[in-house]
């Protein structure tokens, strides 16, 4: 029987631990992370080809016009998106793919990618989410205030997903194991549509 790969779209509020969950999931399962491209400048702890593909705004817009993106959007005044080369060759080989995005990106993926599994990653409470954003200390005061304002809008998207997973403080492996089980369940689902981009 031909293997039907799973595409997981993982998203949720800023600071919820998406990168930590994906890194551990990749260690355990070998799932391919579809790396995003962005026009914003790298943060001190980020590296090209590891955290993102960092492009100038002009380079990003050239790729848009060339039709190279599967999904893209303007986020906090910067471009962010995923190129087709990060998804399609892996699906052709039967390899599972995970896409890390934000809530705005998830809305676009629902229109662009049929057969994907949408997982909303969150924390135990709003208070924990707010505390994580502050502790992360990667935004200046204005950017942090903007993200705080967006938090409620992001949480409103929770019911629009196939699954909700809670990433409890100091219990990362629980969240990772839950997502592993979701992938196994979806892989075994005979009624699931093979993931594909909508033209």
N, C-alpha and C positions, 0 to 999 in steps of 0.2 A: 504494500500500500504506500502511495506517495505521502511523504511527510508534509503536513500542513503547518508551516511555521506560524508562530504567534507574534503579533506586533502589540506591545504594551505602550500605551501613552500614559506616562506617570506625571501627575502634576499636583499642585496644591500651593498654599501660601508660601511666600518667601520665608526662609529660615526654618522650614519644617524638616530638613534633612534629606532632601531628594538625592543629592550627590552621594551621601554616605550609604544610603540604601542601595543605590545603583552600583557603587563600587563593590560592596559586599556581594550583591547578587551576581555580578560578573565573575568574581572570584569563585563562587560556588557552582555556577551553571554554564559559564562561557557565553552567555547572551551578548549580542553585539549592541553596544550603545551607539545610537545615531547621534554623532557629535554635531552640535549647533554651530552656526557661524554668527558673528555679531560685529557690528560696527563700533561698539564702545571700546574704550581702552582697557587693556588687561589690568586686573587688580594685582597687588603685590604677590599673592600666592598662586596666580594663574599662569599657565604655560600654553604656548601655541601648540595646537594639535592634541592637547591633553584636556584642557578645560573647555576650550572653544577653538574654532578657526577665527582668528582676528583679521578682519578686513577693513579697509577704509570705506567710508560711505560711498565713494565713487565705484570702488571694486564691487561692493555689494549690489549696487544698482545695475552695474553691467551684467552681473549674473542673473538678476531678476529679468532683465530684458532678453537674455539668452535662454530663458526658460529652464534654468538649472536648479531652481528651488522647488521642493515638494510643498513647502509651506514657509511663509514669512510674514512678518508683521512689524509695525513700528511700536516699540516698547520703551516707555520712559525716554522718548526722543531719540532712541537709537534703533537701528535695524537688528532684527534677530530672526533666524530661520534655519531650516534643515535642507541641505541639498539632496537631490534624488540619489546621488551616488552613495549616500550614507544608508540607504534603505533597500533600493531595488536589487542590487547585486546579491545581497545577503538573503533576501527572500527567494531569489532564483536558486540559491544553494540549499534552501530549506533551513536556514539559520534564523532563530528567534531574534527579534530586534526590540530594544526598548528606547523610547523617545522621552527625554526629559523636557518639560515645557512649563509654561505658566498657564493660568486660567484662560487668558486671551488666546494663547496658542492652541489650547485644547478645543476651544470653540471652532477654530479654523480647521483643526485636524478632523473634527466630526464631519465636516463637509468634504474634506479632501481625501480621507483615507477610510474606505469601507472595510469592515471586517476587523478593525482594531479593537483592542480591549482597553477600556479607559478606567484607570485607577486614580482615585483622589487620595493623596497622602496628607494627613493632618496630624495635629498633636492632641493631647488630652483635653485641652480647653483653649479658649481665646487668650486667657492670661498667659499661658505657657507660650503660645505663638508670639505674643507681644514681647515677652521676656527674651525669647530666642533672637528676635530681630535686634533688640538692643544689645544683647551680649555679642552678637556677630561683629558689630562695630566696623562694618564695611561701607557704610553710607555716611555722608555728612548729615547735619541736622535737617536740612530741607528734604533730602532724598528719603531719610528715615520717616519723616512726617508724611510724605507722599505714600510710602509703602504701608504705613499704619492706616491711612485713609482707605487704601485699596483692600485691606484685609477683609472687611465685611462683605464687599462685593465678591471677593474670591470665595468666601465660605458659602455664599448663595448658590454657587455652581455645584456644590456637593451632590445634590440629588440627580444631576444629569449624567452621572457616571455609572459604570457597571459594578464597581466595587469601591468601598471606602476602607482604607487601612490606617490605623493609628500607629504612629511612630512614637512610642513612649520614651521619655528620658531614660537613658542607660539601659534600654531594652531593644537595641537595634536588631538583633538577630530574630526577635519575634516578628517584627515587621517583614524582614527579609523572607523568613520561612512562610509567612502568610502569602506573600506574593509568589513564591515558588509553587505553592499549592494551587493558586489561581491559574498560573501558567499551565500546570499539569492538567487541571480541569478543563481549561479551554482547548488545549491541544487534543484532548480526548473527546471533545464535543463534536459529534458528527454533523451537526446542523450549523456549525460556525462557517461563515463565508471566508474564503481564502482572502487575506488582506491584499488590497490593491488600491492604487491611486485613482481618483476620479479625474477624468480629463476636464 
